[in-house]
Amino acid sequence: MSLVLAIVNQKGGVGKTTTAVNLAASLAAQEKRVLVVDLDPQGNATSGSGIARDQDDRPTVYHALLGESDIHRAVLPTEVPNLFIVPASADLVGAELELVAAEAREHRLREAIAPIRDGYDYVLIDCPPSLGLLTINALVAADRVLVPLQCEYYALEGLSSLLRTIEAVRGNLNRTLQLEGVVLTMFDARNNLARQVMKNVQDHMPGQVYSTVIPRNVRLSEAPSHGQPALLYDIESKGAQSYLQLANELVERQASDQTARQASDQTARQASDPKGGHHAATTPPAPDQDSKRARRA
């Protein structure tokens, strides 16, 4: 069963697109089939995956959202085996206005990816740096939310706002939506403030912060200008290695969750079955005295 993961943070410049592209490539390196949906009008996940943004003759996620094209036609392969992308386009800038009067406007992305999601192990949605209609579409379409969080002073304040939005979407539009976790990005161990923010986030959200921390890394910053994920640009870099480690942690978490669900389902089945699964044995009635005398005669 595929996992649809929305990568969300309303703040810009926190490593959201970097996480989407490099986590997707790292999962694909494990021979998982991965689809990136670039829902950000800036289209950085598209160009960072080696796909030009200025090709007006092809369908994009914009056309799929507005029902102008089947999303199958928008899927493009990338340089990384097993990694595919639904590219963004500049038209997404006006998509929120165009969707305002649309029927079931919050469910457009969910309906668009429904026919193809089971063809992939992971679908990663790169969201714009806002909590507008495009991001709401991502949250409605997603199974879980991954939050890249830069280790800076206002990090927790922005996180609280995002968590409230996730709760609102869960309550009204997508009751199965869950928080996958928080990934700390752009971490500089030499910075006292960064270490303090990391501790505050871990204390505030115990068990929900990924162990893998993404460091500040020059190679991570350079890779998008070459249209490549970091593992293609420089697999030995600390940035590439940290995303490979993050992919391992995500896969391990999913395996652990699946095992827990299976155990829970088995317990529920056992609880619903009759105890022992067999009817109690019945003892035949003892013969009466008249029957005994008749046999002796």
N, C-alpha and C positions, 0 to 999 in steps of 0.2 A: 504494500500500500504506500502511495506517495505521501510526502510531507510538503505542504505549502507553507513557506516561511516568509513572512513579511519582515523586511529589515527597515526599521523605523526609528527616526529621531527627528523632532521638529526643528532642531538646531542644525544649521549648516556647518560644514567643515569639521565633522566629528569622526570621519572615516567610514561613513555609511556606505558609499559607493565602493570604496576600497575594500570594505568587508564583503559586499555582495559579489564583486568580481573575483576576489582572491579565495574566498570560501568556496564559491562555486567551482573554480578551477581545481582547488584542492580535493573537493569531493569527487570531481570527475577523474582525478588522478588515482582514486581508489576504485575506478571502474564503475562508479555510479553514474547513471544517466541524469544529467542536470539541465534544467532550463532556467535561464535568467529572464525575468520580465522587467524591462526598463520602463518604469512608470514616472521617471523624473524628466520634465521637459528639457532640462539641460543636456540629457542624453550622454552623460559621462560613462555610464556602464556600457553603453553601446560602443563608443569610441575606444574605451579602455579594453574592450574585447576584440578590437581590430576591425570593427565594422564602421564604415563611413556613415556619417549622419546626413549627408546632403544628397541622398538618392531618392528623388521624389517619385520615382516610378514604381516603388514597391509598397506593399501594405506594411503598416506598423501597428503598434499597440493602440494608437489613436483610432485607426480604422476598425479594429476589433471592438473597442469600447463603444463606438457609435453604431456598431452593427453594419458597417459598410463593407466589411471583409471577414471571411472566416479566418480565425487565428492560425489555422494550419498553414495558410499562405504567408503568414508573417514570420514564421520560425526560420531562423538562419543558423547554419553551423558556424563554429568558430575554429580557430587554429588548434584548440585543445580537443583531443578526442573525447567524445561523450558529453561535450559541453555545447549547448545551443542557446540562442537568445532571441527574444522578441524585442526588436529595437524600438527606441523612442523616436520622436520627431518633434520639430518645432511646433507642430500643430497642437501638441498637448497643452501649450500655454493657454489656449482658448477652450480646452475640453471641459473644464469645470463650468464655464458659463454655458456651454452648449448642452451640458447634462442637467442643468438646473431644472428644466421643465420636462426632462425625460422620465418615462415610467420606470419604476424600480431602479432609480439612478444609482443607488448605493450598491446594487448587485450586478452591475454591468460586467465588471472584471471576473467575478465568480462564474457568471454564466458563460463568459467567453472562454475561460480556461477549462471548464468542466469536461469538454470532449477530449482534451489532450493530457490532462494531469496524470492519468494512470499510465501514460507512456514514459513517465520519468520517475526516478526515485526521489528526487528533490526538485521543487519549484521555488526559486528565490525571487522575491519581488523587491526591487530597489525603489524606494519611495522618495518623493520630493521632500525638501526640508520644510514641511508645513503640516498642519493637521486639517487640511482642506478635503474636498470631495475625492480627489485622487487617492489620498492616503486612506480615507474611509473605505473606498473601494478595495484597497489592498487588505485592510483589516477584515472586511467581510469575506473576502476570498480566502483568507489564510486559515491554517490550522493553529499556527503559533506565531509569536512575535519575538524577534531577536533585536535587542537594543544595543547598538554600539554607543559607548559613552566615553567621551574624552575626559581625562582626569584633570578637571579644572574647577574653579571656584563655584560656578553656577550649575554644575552638573546635576546635583540632587534636586534643585528647584525645577529644572526642565523635566527631569525624570518623573517628578510627582504629577506634573500636568499630563504627560504622556500616559501614565498609569490610569489616571482618571478617564482619559479618552478610551483606553482599552476596556475599562469597566463599563463605560456607557455603550460601547459597541457590543460587548458581550450581553448586556442586559436587553438590548433592543434589536440587534441585527444579526448577531452571530453567537449563539449561546455556547458553542463549543470552543470558542477562541481562548487560547491559553498563552501565558507568558513563557516563552522558551527560556529566556535568561538574558543577562546583561553581559556584554563583552567590553572590557576596558581597552581603549585604544589610545594611540599616541602617548604611551606611557614613557616617562623619563625618570628612571630610578634615582637620578642625581637631584631631582627636584623634590624638596620637602613637601610642597603643597600637593604634588601628584601622589605621593605616598599617603598623605593624610586623606585625600579624597578617596583613594582606593579603600582605605580602612573604613571610612564613613559609609561607602556604598555597601561593602561587605557586611557591616554591622546592621545597616538599614534593611538589607535584603538577604538574609542568611540562606544559603543553599541555592540561590538564584543567580549568583555571579560566577561566570565561567572561570575555571582555574587558569586557563590560557590567557595571557595578557599580551596585547599587540604593542610592540615598542615603536617609538619614533624611529624611522629608518629611511635613509636616503633612497635606497633601491625601490622601496614601496612608492615613494613620491615620483621617481623617474619612470617607472614602468608604464603608467598610462600614456605618456607622451610617445611611447613606442607602440601603443596599441596592443600591449601584452599584459597578462597577469604576471605577478612577480615570480612565479615558479618557472615561467618561460624566460623571463628577462634575466633573473639571477636566482636560481634555485637554492644556492648556498647562502643567500642573504638571511639575516635574522628575521626580516619581514616575511619572506616566503616560508621559512621554517615555522614561524609562529602560526601562520594560517594553515599549514599542513597539520600542525598540532591541534589547532582549533577544530579542523574537520574531523580528526580522530575523536576528539572529545564529544562532538555533536553526534557522531555515529554511535559511540558507546552509550551516550545518554538515551538515544532512540532505542537501542537494543535492550537496555535496562527497563525502559518504560514499557516496551512490548512484552517482556517477560513478566512484569508486574501485572499488566492487563490480562495476560493469559492465566496467571495464577488466580486473579480475582474472578475471572469468568468461570474457571473450573470450580472454585469455591461456591459461586452462586448456583451453578448447576447441581452440585452435590447437595446444597441446602434445599433445592426445590424437589429433589427425588425423595420417594418414601424411604424411611430408614431401613437399611439392610437390603432393600430392593426385593424382598420376598415376603409372601404372606406367611403368618405363623402357622405351624403344623397343627392340625386338629386331632384330638383324641377320640377314637370311635366310642360310642356309648356302650356301657357294660350290658350284657344280655340280662333280661329280667329273669325271675325265678321260674316262671311258667315255661319259658323256653328251655331252661336247663333241665327241668323234669321231663319235658317232651323228648329231649335227646337221649336221656338215660333209659326211657321206656323203649 
